[in-house]
Structure formats: C-alpha cells, structure tokens
Amino acid sequence: MFTEKTVQELALLLGDKLTKAGLVAATAESCTGGGVAYAITEVAGSSQWFDRSFITYSNDAKMQMLEVNKASLDQYGAVSEQVVTEMATNAVKFSEADISVAISGIAGPGGGTAEKPVGTVCFSWYNAHGGEKTETYLFVGDRSEVRTQAIRLALTGLIEII
C-alpha cells in the first residue's frame, strides 16, 4: 500500500504507470463526489491517460449513467460491493478507459447504520485487460477525513491493478 504518499504523489505515480502501460482510466464516484477525478486532473497532461468521471451521487444517477441494476440497489444498497462492482465495470463500458475505480460510501456525519456505520466505503477496481478487486473499508474521522482516505485508497488501488 502507498498510504504514506500524498494524494498528489499518488496521482503522479498513477499517471506515470498508466502512460508506461498505454492505458486510460475512468472513475465512478459517489461519496467522494469527484475527488478522485479532481486529484487526477491536477496532474498536467492527465488528458493523455484519464478519460472521464461519472459522479453518481444518487441512486438514479447510478442507474441512468452506469446502468446499475435497480435490483442490486434495492437488495444490497448503494454502499455495497455488488453495486460498486457494477459501477466499475460499466465505467469502462461507457468510456474510452481500460481501467476504473468505483467508490460508494457513508462519509457522515449522518447516514450510518449498525450494519454500515459512518466511514464504511466500498471500492471496486476493474481492468478490462484482466483483473478486478472489490473491498470494503471502515475509515475513521470526520466527513473530510473519510473522503480523503477514500480518495487515497482509490488511487492506490488503480496503481496496483495496472
């Protein structure tokens, strides 16, 4: 893991690895609200290796923009590994990207439950050339801290799936 690196360092490293591999990335973001895409596009020249971001904060947006199944949302909820897997796969399907990350979580301060407390964030990384990974994390901190940790982990996972 690259947790000791800043978001900016991770974005630079991601760009370098994507460029060398000849790959392009996309993001599908919910609780991070485009934060991963923002970090990526802070890197000069990122248009060479970053295609787009789907900011799908609402369930309707997830269904309309990424064709997440309503049944998945109803059965598992937006904050679930099942939903982020669909988001990640379809982010590549509906873009010019080869790899993607999808993030959905509960940044707080409200919205948590006993089963999914505040700080629960689900991630899915997808590489169309082989490889995918889906995980759920429980971050500690306020809304900003949870989102920053999620952005850092999203970038780290993209680097690792190249």
N, CA and C atoms as a LAMMPS dump frame, in Angstrom:
ITEM: TIMESTEP
0
ITEM: NUMBER OF ATOMS
486
ITEM: BOX BOUNDS ff ff ff
-5.0000000000000000e+02 5.0000000000000000e+02
-5.0000000000000000e+02 5.0000000000000000e+02
-5.0000000000000000e+02 5.0000000000000000e+02
ITEM: ATOMS id mol type element x y z
1 1 1 N 0.839 -1.193 0
2 1 2 C 0 0 0
3 1 3 C 0.879 1.25 0
4 2 1 N 0.331 2.336 -0.487
5 2 2 C 1.062 3.592 -0.6
6 2 3 C 0.497 4.632 0.353
7 3 1 N 0.016 4.22 1.513
8 3 2 C -0.694 5.139 2.397
9 3 3 C 0.167 6.293 2.866
10 4 1 N 1.49 6.145 2.841
11 4 2 C 2.344 7.237 3.284
12 4 3 C 2.462 8.338 2.233
13 5 1 N 2.043 8.082 1.016
14 5 2 C 2.117 9.074 -0.048
15 5 3 C 0.904 10.004 -0.007
16 6 1 N 1.115 11.226 -0.453
17 6 2 C 0.013 12.178 -0.542
18 6 3 C -0.85 11.844 -1.758
19 7 1 N -2.022 12.425 -1.788
20 7 2 C -2.918 12.252 -2.927
21 7 3 C -2.218 12.714 -4.203
22 8 1 N -1.505 13.835 -4.133
23 8 2 C -0.819 14.363 -5.31
24 8 3 C 0.274 13.406 -5.795
25 9 1 N 1.025 12.842 -4.867
26 9 2 C 2.069 11.878 -5.242
27 9 3 C 1.463 10.637 -5.886
28 10 1 N 0.35 10.188 -5.343
29 10 2 C -0.328 9.017 -5.909
30 10 3 C -0.834 9.304 -7.319
31 11 1 N -1.406 10.485 -7.535
32 11 2 C -1.908 10.845 -8.861
33 11 3 C -0.77 10.911 -9.872
34 12 1 N 0.359 11.448 -9.474
35 12 2 C 1.526 11.491 -10.364
36 12 3 C 2.019 10.083 -10.691
37 13 1 N 2.107 9.247 -9.689
38 13 2 C 2.539 7.863 -9.889
39 13 3 C 1.563 7.116 -10.785
40 14 1 N 0.277 7.327 -10.571
41 14 2 C -0.74 6.703 -11.417
42 14 3 C -0.55 7.118 -12.87
43 15 1 N -0.385 8.391 -13.11
44 15 2 C -0.187 8.881 -14.474
45 15 3 C 1.032 8.276 -15.136
46 16 1 N 2.108 8.157 -14.386
47 16 2 C 3.332 7.568 -14.911
48 16 3 C 3.112 6.104 -15.294
49 17 1 N 2.466 5.365 -14.406
50 17 2 C 2.231 3.936 -14.665
51 17 3 C 1.254 3.732 -15.824
52 18 1 N 0.191 4.537 -15.881
53 18 2 C -0.764 4.42 -16.984
54 18 3 C -0.101 4.745 -18.315
55 19 1 N 0.715 5.788 -18.339
56 19 2 C 1.416 6.186 -19.564
57 19 3 C 2.322 5.066 -20.039
58 20 1 N 3.109 4.517 -19.137
59 20 2 C 4.031 3.435 -19.5
60 20 3 C 3.285 2.191 -19.981
61 21 1 N 2.11 1.931 -19.407
62 21 2 C 1.324 0.751 -19.792
63 21 3 C 0.43 1.006 -21.003
64 22 1 N 0.305 2.255 -21.42
65 22 2 C -0.567 2.591 -22.54
66 22 3 C -2.034 2.43 -22.214
67 23 1 N -2.393 2.697 -20.959
68 23 2 C -3.77 2.535 -20.505
69 23 3 C -4.399 3.884 -20.166
70 24 1 N -5.728 3.876 -20.126
71 24 2 C -6.511 5.068 -19.79
72 24 3 C -7.461 4.699 -18.658
73 25 1 N -7.663 5.632 -17.73
74 25 2 C -8.512 5.397 -16.559
75 25 3 C -9.792 6.212 -16.61
76 26 1 N -10.775 5.722 -15.859
77 26 2 C -12.029 6.437 -15.607
78 26 3 C -12.384 6.201 -14.143
79 27 1 N -13.245 7.061 -13.605
80 27 2 C -13.712 6.883 -12.232
81 27 3 C -15.233 6.903 -12.203
82 28 1 N -15.786 6.201 -11.225
83 28 2 C -17.224 6.217 -10.953
84 28 3 C -17.335 6.513 -9.46
85 29 1 N -17.736 7.716 -9.118
86 29 2 C -17.657 8.169 -7.739
87 29 3 C -19.02 8.539 -7.176
88 30 1 N -19.207 8.171 -5.924
89 30 2 C -20.392 8.577 -5.193
90 30 3 C -19.953 9.441 -4.013
91 31 1 N -19.566 8.844 -2.909
92 31 2 C -19.265 9.62 -1.694
93 31 3 C -18.078 10.557 -1.849
94 32 1 N -17.195 10.313 -2.794
95 32 2 C -16.047 11.202 -2.994
96 32 3 C -16.392 12.371 -3.905
97 33 1 N -17.539 12.348 -4.525
98 33 2 C -18.05 13.487 -5.281
99 33 3 C -17.129 14.035 -6.356
100 34 1 N -16.329 13.19 -6.957
101 34 2 C -15.412 13.641 -7.996
102 34 3 C -14.015 13.941 -7.475
103 35 1 N -13.762 13.647 -6.23
104 35 2 C -12.462 13.938 -5.629
105 35 3 C -11.316 13.178 -6.266
106 36 1 N -11.562 11.948 -6.695
107 36 2 C -10.506 11.173 -7.351
108 36 3 C -10.196 11.803 -8.709
109 37 1 N -11.225 12.147 -9.455
110 37 2 C -11.024 12.798 -10.749
111 37 3 C -10.328 14.139 -10.581
112 38 1 N -10.673 14.888 -9.545
113 38 2 C -10.012 16.163 -9.286
114 38 3 C -8.518 15.951 -9.055
115 39 1 N -8.183 14.97 -8.218
116 39 2 C -6.771 14.687 -7.936
117 39 3 C -6.035 14.307 -9.215
118 40 1 N -6.667 13.487 -10.031
119 40 2 C -6.051 13.056 -11.286
120 40 3 C -5.828 14.24 -12.219
121 41 1 N -6.842 15.096 -12.356
122 41 2 C -6.742 16.199 -13.316
123 41 3 C -5.912 17.368 -12.809
124 42 1 N -5.445 17.291 -11.577
125 42 2 C -4.458 18.257 -11.087
126 42 3 C -3.089 18.002 -11.721
127 43 1 N -2.908 16.824 -12.287
128 43 2 C -1.65 16.457 -12.931
129 43 3 C -1.672 16.972 -14.37
130 44 1 N -0.714 17.812 -14.703
131 44 2 C -0.613 18.325 -16.07
132 44 3 C -0.43 17.161 -17.032
133 45 1 N -1.179 17.183 -18.129
134 45 2 C -1.079 16.13 -19.126
135 45 3 C -1.953 14.926 -18.851
136 46 1 N -2.773 14.992 -17.812
137 46 2 C -3.608 13.835 -17.464
138 46 3 C -4.624 13.488 -18.543
139 47 1 N -4.88 14.398 -19.461
140 47 2 C -5.823 14.078 -20.542
141 47 3 C -5.294 12.954 -21.43
142 48 1 N -4.015 12.65 -21.337
143 48 2 C -3.436 11.554 -22.109
144 48 3 C -3.776 10.189 -21.518
145 49 1 N -4.124 10.153 -20.231
146 49 2 C -4.344 8.863 -19.566
147 49 3 C -5.586 8.818 -18.682
148 50 1 N -6.396 9.89 -18.736
149 50 2 C -7.657 9.921 -17.988
150 50 3 C -8.766 10.343 -18.925
151 51 1 N -9.832 9.519 -18.987
152 51 2 C -10.922 9.797 -19.921
153 51 3 C -12.052 10.598 -19.294
154 52 1 N -12.617 10.099 -18.192
155 52 2 C -13.792 10.772 -17.619
156 52 3 C -14.091 10.242 -16.224
157 53 1 N -14.998 10.987 -15.572
158 53 2 C -15.506 10.571 -14.272
159 53 3 C -17.029 10.594 -14.314
160 54 1 N -17.606 9.57 -13.727
161 54 2 C -19.054 9.521 -13.542
162 54 3 C -19.297 9.84 -12.074
163 55 1 N -19.883 10.993 -11.801
164 55 2 C -20.215 11.338 -10.423
165 55 3 C -21.68 10.977 -10.241
166 56 1 N -21.888 9.848 -9.592
167 56 2 C -23.225 9.271 -9.478
168 56 3 C -23.613 9.225 -8
169 57 1 N -23.92 10.379 -7.477
170 57 2 C -24.208 10.508 -6.052
171 57 3 C -25.546 9.87 -5.68
172 58 1 N -26.535 10.03 -6.537
173 58 2 C -27.862 9.459 -6.247
174 58 3 C -27.997 8.07 -6.871
175 59 1 N -28.949 7.31 -6.368
176 59 2 C -29.23 6.004 -6.961
177 59 3 C -29.711 6.151 -8.402
178 60 1 N -30.523 7.179 -8.661
179 60 2 C -30.985 7.412 -10.028
180 60 3 C -29.813 7.641 -10.965
181 61 1 N -28.833 8.419 -10.531
182 61 2 C -27.651 8.669 -11.361
183 61 3 C -26.888 7.368 -11.62
184 62 1 N -26.775 6.534 -10.606
185 62 2 C -26.088 5.247 -10.776
186 62 3 C -26.806 4.406 -11.836
187 63 1 N -28.132 4.406 -11.798
188 63 2 C -28.903 3.617 -12.765
189 63 3 C -28.84 4.245 -14.16
190 64 1 N -28.987 5.569 -14.244
191 64 2 C -29.045 6.237 -15.538
192 64 3 C -27.691 6.289 -16.236
193 65 1 N -26.635 6.635 -15.514
194 65 2 C -25.329 6.848 -16.13
195 65 3 C -24.498 5.574 -16.244
196 66 1 N -24.677 4.65 -15.304
197 66 2 C -23.833 3.457 -15.269
198 66 3 C -24.614 2.152 -15.358
199 67 1 N -25.91 2.258 -15.593
200 67 2 C -26.782 1.084 -15.708
201 67 3 C -26.64 0.119 -14.529
202 68 1 N -26.481 0.681 -13.323
203 68 2 C -26.522 -0.166 -12.131
204 68 3 C -27.943 -0.703 -12.017
205 69 1 N -28.061 -1.988 -11.761
206 69 2 C -29.372 -2.613 -11.675
207 69 3 C -30.141 -2.123 -10.453
208 70 1 N -31.388 -1.753 -10.668
209 70 2 C -32.249 -1.34 -9.557
210 70 3 C -32.35 -2.457 -8.524
211 71 1 N -32.394 -3.692 -8.996
212 71 2 C -32.485 -4.84 -8.08
213 71 3 C -31.267 -4.897 -7.156
214 72 1 N -30.103 -4.573 -7.672
215 72 2 C -28.892 -4.563 -6.835
216 72 3 C -28.993 -3.473 -5.776
217 73 1 N -29.443 -2.303 -6.177
218 73 2 C -29.602 -1.192 -5.231
219 73 3 C -30.632 -1.542 -4.166
220 74 1 N -31.746 -2.134 -4.586
221 74 2 C -32.8 -2.493 -3.643
222 74 3 C -32.345 -3.586 -2.678
223 75 1 N -31.656 -4.582 -3.183
224 75 2 C -31.267 -5.719 -2.353
225 75 3 C -30.07 -5.427 -1.458
226 76 1 N -29.058 -4.745 -2.01
227 76 2 C -27.8 -4.568 -1.28
228 76 3 C -27.556 -3.143 -0.788
229 77 1 N -28.201 -2.161 -1.416
230 77 2 C -27.976 -0.762 -1.088
231 77 3 C -26.846 -0.19 -1.911
232 78 1 N -26.816 1.134 -1.997
233 78 2 C -25.794 1.816 -2.805
234 78 3 C -24.396 1.563 -2.262
235 79 1 N -24.28 1.429 -0.952
236 79 2 C -22.987 1.174 -0.33
237 79 3 C -22.843 -0.335 -0.177
238 80 1 N -22.407 -0.952 -1.269
239 80 2 C -22.247 -2.411 -1.292
240 80 3 C -21.232 -2.788 -2.347
241 81 1 N -20.611 -3.923 -2.132
242 81 2 C -19.636 -4.411 -3.102
243 81 3 C -20.309 -4.77 -4.415
244 82 1 N -21.548 -5.241 -4.354
245 82 2 C -22.273 -5.595 -5.573
246 82 3 C -22.469 -4.364 -6.458
247 83 1 N -22.872 -3.248 -5.849
248 83 2 C -23.135 -2.034 -6.622
249 83 3 C -21.843 -1.441 -7.161
250 84 1 N -20.792 -1.353 -6.361
251 84 2 C -19.555 -0.755 -6.885
252 84 3 C -18.927 -1.619 -7.975
253 85 1 N -19.14 -2.92 -7.913
254 85 2 C -18.638 -3.788 -8.983
255 85 3 C -19.318 -3.436 -10.301
256 86 1 N -20.628 -3.245 -10.27
257 86 2 C -21.355 -2.83 -11.481
258 86 3 C -20.885 -1.454 -11.944
259 87 1 N -20.688 -0.551 -10.995
260 87 2 C -20.228 0.794 -11.345
261 87 3 C -18.872 0.756 -12.037
262 88 1 N -17.93 -0.005 -11.493
263 88 2 C -16.577 -0.055 -12.055
264 88 3 C -16.57 -0.676 -13.452
265 89 1 N -17.272 -1.777 -13.597
266 89 2 C -17.322 -2.454 -14.896
267 89 3 C -17.954 -1.554 -15.949
268 90 1 N -19.044 -0.914 -15.583
269 90 2 C -19.764 -0.086 -16.55
270 90 3 C -19.086 1.259 -16.799
271 91 1 N -18.258 1.715 -15.888
272 91 2 C -17.473 2.93 -16.155
273 91 3 C -16.534 2.693 -17.33
274 92 1 N -15.97 1.501 -17.423
275 92 2 C -15.129 1.16 -18.577
276 92 3 C -16.011 0.966 -19.812
277 93 1 N -17.119 0.289 -19.64
278 93 2 C -18.033 0.023 -20.763
279 93 3 C -18.501 1.317 -21.434
280 94 1 N -18.786 2.349 -20.637
281 94 2 C -19.343 3.597 -21.168
282 94 3 C -18.304 4.701 -21.313
283 95 1 N -17.047 4.311 -21.495
284 95 2 C -15.982 5.299 -21.658
285 95 3 C -14.948 4.762 -22.63
286 96 1 N -13.869 5.492 -22.768
287 96 2 C -12.735 5.063 -23.584
288 96 3 C -11.628 4.523 -22.697
289 97 1 N -11.955 4.177 -21.464
290 97 2 C -10.96 3.746 -20.485
291 97 3 C -10.732 2.242 -20.515
292 98 1 N -9.567 1.863 -19.989
293 98 2 C -9.205 0.46 -19.824
294 98 3 C -9.373 0.012 -18.38
295 99 1 N -9.183 0.942 -17.457
296 99 2 C -9.289 0.62 -16.038
297 99 3 C -10.174 1.653 -15.351
298 100 1 N -10.733 1.238 -14.21
299 100 2 C -11.595 2.166 -13.467
300 100 3 C -11.572 1.841 -11.99
301 101 1 N -12.038 2.809 -11.231
302 101 2 C -12.33 2.608 -9.817
303 101 3 C -13.732 3.137 -9.574
304 102 1 N -14.47 2.432 -8.721
305 102 2 C -15.79 2.883 -8.294
306 102 3 C -15.789 2.96 -6.773
307 103 1 N -16.433 4 -6.255
308 103 2 C -16.455 4.253 -4.812
309 103 3 C -17.866 4.63 -4.401
310 104 1 N -18.349 4.004 -3.323
311 104 2 C -19.628 4.379 -2.733
312 104 3 C -19.52 4.15 -1.233
313 105 1 N -19.92 5.149 -0.467
314 105 2 C -19.763 5.003 0.972
315 105 3 C -20.595 5.976 1.773
316 106 1 N -20.366 5.927 3.077
317 106 2 C -21.071 6.791 4.024
318 106 3 C -20.023 7.648 4.706
319 107 1 N -19.887 8.882 4.219
320 107 2 C -18.848 9.78 4.731
321 107 3 C -19.259 10.463 6.03
322 108 1 N -20.544 10.528 6.295
323 108 2 C -21.021 11.119 7.538
324 108 3 C -21.301 12.603 7.403
325 109 1 N -21.693 13.233 8.481
326 109 2 C -21.738 12.666 9.827
327 109 3 C -22.943 11.764 10.076
328 110 1 N -23.969 11.859 9.23
329 110 2 C -25.142 11.006 9.397
330 110 3 C -25.17 9.932 8.344
331 111 1 N -26.239 9.139 8.348
332 111 2 C -26.465 8.147 7.318
333 111 3 C -25.999 6.747 7.646
334 112 1 N -25.269 6.593 8.727
335 112 2 C -24.77 5.27 9.084
336 112 3 C -25.833 4.42 9.765
337 113 1 N -25.607 3.116 9.734
338 113 2 C -26.467 2.152 10.423
339 113 3 C -25.567 1.204 11.204
340 114 1 N -26.171 0.316 11.955
341 114 2 C -25.384 -0.682 12.681
342 114 3 C -24.617 -1.574 11.712
343 115 1 N -25.239 -1.92 10.581
344 115 2 C -24.598 -2.778 9.591
345 115 3 C -23.575 -2.028 8.75
346 116 1 N -23.859 -0.752 8.498
347 116 2 C -22.984 0.083 7.677
348 116 3 C -22.778 1.415 8.397
349 117 1 N -21.839 1.448 9.34
350 117 2 C -21.616 2.686 10.091
351 117 3 C -20.948 3.77 9.241
352 118 1 N -21.017 4.991 9.742
353 118 2 C -20.317 6.094 9.093
354 118 3 C -18.852 5.699 8.946
355 119 1 N -18.303 5.962 7.771
356 119 2 C -16.922 5.59 7.464
357 119 3 C -16.822 4.348 6.604
358 120 1 N -17.967 3.651 6.386
359 120 2 C -17.977 2.468 5.519
360 120 3 C -17.888 2.926 4.065
361 121 1 N -16.893 2.421 3.361
362 121 2 C -16.718 2.775 1.955
363 121 3 C -16.38 1.507 1.171
364 122 1 N -17.138 1.293 0.09
365 122 2 C -16.91 0.144 -0.795
366 122 3 C -16.176 0.622 -2.05
367 123 1 N -15.216 -0.191 -2.49
368 123 2 C -14.398 0.11 -3.657
369 123 3 C -14.427 -1.072 -4.606
370 124 1 N -14.363 -0.765 -5.895
371 124 2 C -14.138 -1.8 -6.894
372 124 3 C -13.2 -1.228 -7.95
373 125 1 N -12.153 -1.987 -8.238
374 125 2 C -11.207 -1.622 -9.289
375 125 3 C -11.346 -2.645 -10.398
376 126 1 N -11.333 -2.167 -11.642
377 126 2 C -11.559 -3.047 -12.778
378 126 3 C -10.552 -2.732 -13.874
379 127 1 N -9.939 -3.773 -14.412
380 127 2 C -9.027 -3.648 -15.54
381 127 3 C -9.578 -4.523 -16.657
382 128 1 N -9.952 -3.91 -17.77
383 128 2 C -10.554 -4.639 -18.883
384 128 3 C -9.603 -5.663 -19.488
385 129 1 N -8.312 -5.535 -19.223
386 129 2 C -7.313 -6.459 -19.752
387 129 3 C -6.993 -7.573 -18.762
388 130 1 N -7.769 -7.636 -17.71
389 130 2 C -7.591 -8.705 -16.73
390 130 3 C -7.341 -8.154 -15.338
391 131 1 N -8.209 -8.519 -14.455
392 131 2 C -8.036 -8.141 -13.061
393 131 3 C -9.156 -7.27 -12.537
394 132 1 N -9.609 -7.63 -11.376
395 132 2 C -10.561 -6.799 -10.656
396 132 3 C -10.436 -7.11 -9.178
397 133 1 N -10.821 -6.128 -8.4
398 133 2 C -10.699 -6.261 -6.945
399 133 3 C -11.809 -5.423 -6.325
400 134 1 N -12.476 -5.992 -5.337
401 134 2 C -13.546 -5.281 -4.653
402 134 3 C -13.35 -5.462 -3.152
403 135 1 N -13.397 -4.35 -2.429
404 135 2 C -13.169 -4.384 -0.983
405 135 3 C -14.005 -3.323 -0.292
406 136 1 N -14.257 -3.564 0.984
407 136 2 C -14.958 -2.599 1.824
408 136 3 C -14.049 -2.224 2.985
409 137 1 N -13.986 -0.942 3.269
410 137 2 C -13.16 -0.417 4.351
411 137 3 C -14.016 0.373 5.321
412 138 1 N -13.555 0.458 6.554
413 138 2 C -14.182 1.308 7.561
414 138 3 C -13.148 2.343 7.971
415 139 1 N -13.338 3.572 7.514
416 139 2 C -12.425 4.67 7.822
417 139 3 C -12.894 5.4 9.068
418 140 1 N -11.961 5.988 9.774
419 140 2 C -12.249 6.745 10.985
420 140 3 C -11.941 8.212 10.711
421 141 1 N -12.813 9.08 11.188
422 141 2 C -12.589 10.515 11.037
423 141 3 C -13.866 11.223 10.668
424 142 1 N -13.737 12.536 10.49
425 142 2 C -14.902 13.315 10.082
426 142 3 C -15.119 13.146 8.575
427 143 1 N -16.137 13.796 8.052
428 143 2 C -16.512 13.653 6.645
429 143 3 C -15.327 13.896 5.706
430 144 1 N -14.611 14.963 5.938
431 144 2 C -13.472 15.305 5.088
432 144 3 C -12.381 14.242 5.172
433 145 1 N -12.113 13.765 6.363
434 145 2 C -11.072 12.745 6.55
435 145 3 C -11.458 11.426 5.892
436 146 1 N -12.717 11.036 6.012
437 146 2 C -13.184 9.804 5.371
438 146 3 C -13.038 9.923 3.859
439 147 1 N -13.444 11.046 3.316
440 147 2 C -13.361 11.237 1.868
441 147 3 C -11.91 11.259 1.385
442 148 1 N -11.034 11.915 2.122
443 148 2 C -9.621 11.965 1.74
444 148 3 C -8.994 10.578 1.783
445 149 1 N -9.307 9.807 2.817
446 149 2 C -8.793 8.438 2.9
447 149 3 C -9.307 7.598 1.736
448 150 1 N -10.565 7.806 1.363
449 150 2 C -11.155 7.059 0.25
450 150 3 C -10.478 7.429 -1.07
451 151 1 N -10.205 8.692 -1.275
452 151 2 C -9.529 9.141 -2.498
453 151 3 C -8.134 8.524 -2.571
454 152 1 N -7.422 8.553 -1.469
455 152 2 C -6.068 7.983 -1.434
456 152 3 C -6.113 6.482 -1.765
457 153 1 N -7.046 5.77 -1.16
458 153 2 C -7.142 4.329 -1.405
459 153 3 C -7.576 4.042 -2.841
460 154 1 N -8.468 4.848 -3.383
461 154 2 C -8.909 4.658 -4.767
462 154 3 C -7.728 4.772 -5.725
463 155 1 N -6.893 5.786 -5.532
464 155 2 C -5.716 5.967 -6.376
465 155 3 C -4.732 4.813 -6.201
466 156 1 N -4.519 4.407 -4.963
467 156 2 C -3.614 3.287 -4.68
468 156 3 C -4.07 2.025 -5.39
469 157 1 N -5.357 1.743 -5.318
470 157 2 C -5.895 0.563 -5.974
471 157 3 C -5.753 0.61 -7.487
472 158 1 N -5.932 1.798 -8.076
473 158 2 C -5.736 1.93 -9.523
474 158 3 C -4.289 1.618 -9.898
475 159 1 N -3.351 2.132 -9.114
476 159 2 C -1.931 1.859 -9.365
477 159 3 C -1.672 0.361 -9.301
478 160 1 N -2.247 -0.286 -8.328
479 160 2 C -1.997 -1.712 -8.119
480 160 3 C -2.623 -2.606 -9.187
481 161 1 N -3.703 -2.154 -9.835
482 161 2 C -4.402 -3.025 -10.804
483 161 3 C -3.865 -2.868 -12.225
484 162 1 N -2.945 -1.951 -12.416
485 162 2 C -2.36 -1.753 -13.763
486 162 3 C -1.533 -2.974 -14.141
